[in-house]
Amino acid sequence: MSSLQNSKLSRRTVLRGLGVSLALPWLEATSSVAKAAAVASSPTRMAFIFVPNGVVMNNWVPKTEGYGFELSPTLRPLAPVQDDLMVITGLTHDKGRANGDGAGDHARSASVFLTGSQPRKTDGELIRSGMSVDQVAAKAVGQRTRFSSLELGVDPGRMAGNCDSGYSCAYSSNISWSGESNPVGKEVNPKLVFERLFGGGKPSEVDKSQQQREALQKSVLDFIADDAKRLQSKLGRNDNRKLDEYMTGVREVERRIGTRTAKPADINVDYAIPDGIPGDYQDHIRMMCDLMVLAFQTDSTRIATMMFANAGDNKNYRKIGVAEGHHDLSHHGDNPEKLEKISQINLFHIQQLSYLLTKMKSIREGDRNLLDNSMVVYGSGLSDGNRHNHDNLPILLAGSGGGTIDSGRHVRYDLETPVCNLFMSMLDRVGVDTPFIGDSTGRLPGLSL
Amino acid sequence: MAVRTLTKYCYDCHTGDKAEGGVRVDFLATDGKLEDHVELVDKILLVLKEQQMPPADAEQPDGAERVQSIEWIEQRLRQFDCGSVSRPGRVTMRRLNRTEYNNTVRDLTGLDLKLANDFPSDDVGNGFDNIGDVLSLPPILMEKYLTAAKQIADEVMKSPDAAKKVFPRQANDPNNVDEVVEVARANASSFAQRAFRRPLDADETERLFNLMRLAWDANAKKEEIMQTLITAVLASPHFIYRVEEDDPQDFVDGVRPLNDFEMASRLSYFLWSSMPDDRLVELAKEGKLHTAEQLNAEVDRMLSDPKAKALVENFAGQWLQLRDLEALSPDPVKFAAFDATLRRSMRRETELLFTSILDENRSILELLSASYTYLDERLAKHYGIEGVSGNEFQKVDLMGKRRGVLMHGSILLLTSNPTRTSPVKRGKWVLENLLAEPPPPPPPNVPELGAAGETLGTLRQQMEQHRANPNCAVCHVKMDAVGFGLENFDAIGAWREADGREKIDPSGILPGGRTFNGPLDLVQILVEDKKVEFTRCLSLKMLTYALGRGLGVADRCTISSIVDNLAKDNYRFSTLIKSIVTSPPFTHQESGR
């Protein structure tokens, strides 16, 4: 575990890293941190990235298999990290299918993505999905870092209306679920993510004695935990479910205070923090990627999720010449012009992934690099947006999980193999023992040869 | 017909005592009393609408059979005997959403800090972001609550006005320890009472005092002690949630009337999205907040308060989906006239129409039919209306060019695609939001559009080809007719005579056979023929928002009586609100144990 107390990672350096022009070799300047994190055994990190509306599979699936496979048109931007990449074809999320629940494939495509569980169809009452793979891992190994996990996104939840045929918007705008009824909200503002990770550095706090501050904070936590406990017996069933979320939150905060690594990097406050959410979509995604890398690099957390957009998202991609909404386009009816535009969007998203992966690869950790020490899953819960099918999903796995995965290959699995089998194999690699995830039936064979 | 459908597709599994899952369907046709089976009826309607039944591997009714069965059950429900059911329903404990948190902190401290703008967004369910069941509290939000509470405590101690509002009492003699302690205790308890929106019991007061003593023992300064107290109160579940306790001894047959403090909160969060003011608390203390007269009087008072604009922003903003406008960006090549200023003006127009009808207590039907609107110069030009200048909005006679919200730029924009209009979206929006008759989702395995060869012709001709499939026609005939009636408005709501080279044909036939020619005609028919449906729809939406829960069959009687009240009183807006706040679901709570 890295102790950041003596780290040379200054706030200024980190903030510079958050700028948009990131060609700077800023990571080299902070290599002491990377070294600190790499000391002893470098931890294995997990990240999961969701994209909405499926992809054009013809342009996605590589024509050849095995090592040295030929990158497909959509995956071409990943050339610099092809050796770190495993293209996994043929996996299925059966619980994303209707299975008697009618329409709503988009909502299901997100809620099933990391849970493998059939979401209960409800617009309000009794929301239920399943615990997601990142949260299973967070629960087991998240205690070792200041933040057990990090949930990032770009789109806030929808502001009004309904999201998808009878499914509450909670299903469309979350992929992380800490319990079957508990979507874990995501943070979309890079400024706030940064402050959460590395502290706001308020002068009024700095000059006070740490000990006294902690004592007062502790008494506040005790007080509110006591409030919640006394309230329990006075509530109905569903109310108590809500109160459980509150208590879990309090415990999580208590734990963080108790963790001795809870020391933000040395602080240099005379620097303007980026002012909230960037107007440009690409800038926004890349800043969130930067923060994810930074959180991994400083060992603030080892588990992260990110939604490049919410399920069924209909934003246009005018900057790359696509004026139509993504969701509208995805109902392409095999119109070649529409297929081309969707492929452009798919390509754009892959370029952002490439940005993230190349950056991770550039960070040295001992003999390896950060990407080596990670497992990054990227994909969609839908295959073809027009057919709304949940089989033969587009799934990538990047990084070698600390040398436990033989990447650089395109591997095809039997149709109907659960995505959750991949998750089981990943959990093995971070030392998490769980009987199953969602609808897993076993492990995914052949990740290592 | 419907009975035959149910017999054919449902009875195999769902009859008699051994019915699958305990769900009997046969009582629908044989037994006159749906009242005894409200939950079952809810369930049957849901699975039919969502096509969850019959199961995928069983024989399926076609679209028309399904829709007719649903309509038949709905029809039966209209004869529902309200005298025999009194079920106010159960509202799950609601967390303050972001708006409510901001407003509550503002009214509690006098500081408009808007800290909740940095909280993760609240999930929407049943169309609104104040639904108890959907408002979850992930750990990151707990962190934010604690950070915000500390920040508020800091700001309060920095601002003399806020400090005085939070801790109004001062010791006469600062050296008199006993007095200082007594004053601190009184201040702590009065602050917590305001924050928790109810009186405290002796035990709670004692615990607050203990917290202060702990801080004192840790050598904290006076300011720090008060800060600790504020932080704890604002992070307590009693502040963050709107608690309505569920003590078994309060319930008779599983139902209890809310106490006056709970009523104060229900009123204030409904109309102001904020905590009760001093007057409401006073009335609650005097035990005067439960008669219809008193509640109605408070509604009048509260609606005339500037805080009532929360109802426009939060209720109208979500019911009409005006909040979604922010995220829309029409194609700048096709719609060069559009920019953020125009978008803002569009939203403002609809908010102002809603506000004026509310303020002047006019008929809610004017939302549909108003022959006037509110425009600034920019939007007036967009509509091709002369004589409006400047950025100030003014009331404008539309001179028969447009009528009602359906012809507002806001609604026309948010029911369009970025590059073109979508008659289906417009029709669907009207069915869902103005008539509460949402079309069921499309059946599974809809044939792919265009797969069988490119369809040609105008948008209307293309849609007509797609409707040739009777499974689709059953719903699309409704949606498309309404949508095509609005085709004279382009994707940003400007008037047009032609779409590309094709002249617009704005005529149509509504289900039931009424023909119309153009948007004004269409709206006239809606106002004449669909008055009841519209009134019912607005009542449903507003009751959902007022309660913070989804509605079920058991709420049908409340809705019917609200609709009756409105019909008897010229559909006046305040009658809608008063009927809601005096209704059993608003004034009572069912046990949730």
Chai-1 contact restraints between the chains, C-beta under 6 A:
chainA,res_idxA,chainB,res_idxB,connection_type,confidence,min_distance_angstrom,max_distance_angstrom,comment,restraint_id
A,G100,B,Q52,contact,1.0,0.0,6.0,A-B,restraint_1
A,G100,B,P55,contact,1.0,0.0,6.0,A-B,restraint_2
A,G100,B,A56,contact,1.0,0.0,6.0,A-B,restraint_3
A,D101,B,Q52,contact,1.0,0.0,6.0,A-B,restraint_4
A,G102,B,E50,contact,1.0,0.0,6.0,A-B,restraint_5
A,G102,B,Q51,contact,1.0,0.0,6.0,A-B,restraint_6
A,G102,B,Q52,contact,1.0,0.0,6.0,A-B,restraint_7
A,G102,B,P441,contact,1.0,0.0,6.0,A-B,restraint_8
A,A103,B,P441,contact,1.0,0.0,6.0,A-B,restraint_9
A,D123,B,G125,contact,1.0,0.0,6.0,A-B,restraint_10
A,D123,B,N126,contact,1.0,0.0,6.0,A-B,restraint_11
A,G124,B,G125,contact,1.0,0.0,6.0,A-B,restraint_12
A,G124,B,N126,contact,1.0,0.0,6.0,A-B,restraint_13
A,G124,B,I131,contact,1.0,0.0,6.0,A-B,restraint_14
A,G124,B,D133,contact,1.0,0.0,6.0,A-B,restraint_15
A,G124,B,V134,contact,1.0,0.0,6.0,A-B,restraint_16
A,G124,B,G550,contact,1.0,0.0,6.0,A-B,restraint_17
A,E125,B,D133,contact,1.0,0.0,6.0,A-B,restraint_18
A,E125,B,G550,contact,1.0,0.0,6.0,A-B,restraint_19
A,P156,B,S121,contact,1.0,0.0,6.0,A-B,restraint_20
A,G157,B,S121,contact,1.0,0.0,6.0,A-B,restraint_21
A,G157,B,D123,contact,1.0,0.0,6.0,A-B,restraint_22
A,R158,B,V124,contact,1.0,0.0,6.0,A-B,restraint_23
A,M159,B,R323,contact,1.0,0.0,6.0,A-B,restraint_24
A,M159,B,D324,contact,1.0,0.0,6.0,A-B,restraint_25
A,A160,B,Q318,contact,1.0,0.0,6.0,A-B,restraint_26
A,A160,B,Q321,contact,1.0,0.0,6.0,A-B,restraint_27
A,A160,B,R323,contact,1.0,0.0,6.0,A-B,restraint_28
A,A160,B,D324,contact,1.0,0.0,6.0,A-B,restraint_29
A,G161,B,Q321,contact,1.0,0.0,6.0,A-B,restraint_30
A,S165,B,P441,contact,1.0,0.0,6.0,A-B,restraint_31
A,G166,B,E50,contact,1.0,0.0,6.0,A-B,restraint_32
A,S168,B,G125,contact,1.0,0.0,6.0,A-B,restraint_33
A,S168,B,V134,contact,1.0,0.0,6.0,A-B,restraint_34
A,C169,B,D123,contact,1.0,0.0,6.0,A-B,restraint_35
A,C169,B,V124,contact,1.0,0.0,6.0,A-B,restraint_36
A,A170,B,D123,contact,1.0,0.0,6.0,A-B,restraint_37
A,A170,B,V134,contact,1.0,0.0,6.0,A-B,restraint_38
A,N182,B,S136,contact,1.0,0.0,6.0,A-B,restraint_39
A,V184,B,P138,contact,1.0,0.0,6.0,A-B,restraint_40
A,G185,B,P120,contact,1.0,0.0,6.0,A-B,restraint_41
A,G185,B,P138,contact,1.0,0.0,6.0,A-B,restraint_42
A,G185,B,I140,contact,1.0,0.0,6.0,A-B,restraint_43
A,L192,B,D118,contact,1.0,0.0,6.0,A-B,restraint_44
A,Q212,B,A218,contact,1.0,0.0,6.0,A-B,restraint_45
A,A215,B,A218,contact,1.0,0.0,6.0,A-B,restraint_46
A,L216,B,A215,contact,1.0,0.0,6.0,A-B,restraint_47
A,L216,B,T228,contact,1.0,0.0,6.0,A-B,restraint_48
A,S219,B,L214,contact,1.0,0.0,6.0,A-B,restraint_49
A,V220,B,T231,contact,1.0,0.0,6.0,A-B,restraint_50
A,V220,B,A232,contact,1.0,0.0,6.0,A-B,restraint_51
A,F223,B,L211,contact,1.0,0.0,6.0,A-B,restraint_52
A,F223,B,A232,contact,1.0,0.0,6.0,A-B,restraint_53
A,I224,B,A235,contact,1.0,0.0,6.0,A-B,restraint_54
A,I224,B,S236,contact,1.0,0.0,6.0,A-B,restraint_55
A,D227,B,S236,contact,1.0,0.0,6.0,A-B,restraint_56
A,D227,B,P237,contact,1.0,0.0,6.0,A-B,restraint_57
A,A228,B,P237,contact,1.0,0.0,6.0,A-B,restraint_58
A,L231,B,P237,contact,1.0,0.0,6.0,A-B,restraint_59
A,K234,B,E245,contact,1.0,0.0,6.0,A-B,restraint_60
A,L235,B,D246,contact,1.0,0.0,6.0,A-B,restraint_61
A,G236,B,D246,contact,1.0,0.0,6.0,A-B,restraint_62
A,G236,B,G592,contact,1.0,0.0,6.0,A-B,restraint_63
A,G236,B,R593,contact,1.0,0.0,6.0,A-B,restraint_64
A,R237,B,G592,contact,1.0,0.0,6.0,A-B,restraint_65
A,N238,B,T92,contact,1.0,0.0,6.0,A-B,restraint_66
A,N238,B,G592,contact,1.0,0.0,6.0,A-B,restraint_67
A,D239,B,M93,contact,1.0,0.0,6.0,A-B,restraint_68
A,K242,B,M93,contact,1.0,0.0,6.0,A-B,restraint_69
A,E245,B,S136,contact,1.0,0.0,6.0,A-B,restraint_70
A,E245,B,L137,contact,1.0,0.0,6.0,A-B,restraint_71
A,Y246,B,L137,contact,1.0,0.0,6.0,A-B,restraint_72
A,Y246,B,P237,contact,1.0,0.0,6.0,A-B,restraint_73
A,G249,B,P139,contact,1.0,0.0,6.0,A-B,restraint_74
A,G249,B,M142,contact,1.0,0.0,6.0,A-B,restraint_75
A,E252,B,P139,contact,1.0,0.0,6.0,A-B,restraint_76
A,V253,B,E143,contact,1.0,0.0,6.0,A-B,restraint_77
A,N316,B,P418,contact,1.0,0.0,6.0,A-B,restraint_78
A,A323,B,D331,contact,1.0,0.0,6.0,A-B,restraint_79
A,A323,B,P418,contact,1.0,0.0,6.0,A-B,restraint_80
A,A323,B,T419,contact,1.0,0.0,6.0,A-B,restraint_81
A,E324,B,P418,contact,1.0,0.0,6.0,A-B,restraint_82
A,E324,B,T419,contact,1.0,0.0,6.0,A-B,restraint_83
A,G325,B,P418,contact,1.0,0.0,6.0,A-B,restraint_84
A,D328,B,N417,contact,1.0,0.0,6.0,A-B,restraint_85
A,G333,B,E448,contact,1.0,0.0,6.0,A-B,restraint_86
A,G333,B,L449,contact,1.0,0.0,6.0,A-B,restraint_87
A,G333,B,G450,contact,1.0,0.0,6.0,A-B,restraint_88
A,D334,B,A451,contact,1.0,0.0,6.0,A-B,restraint_89
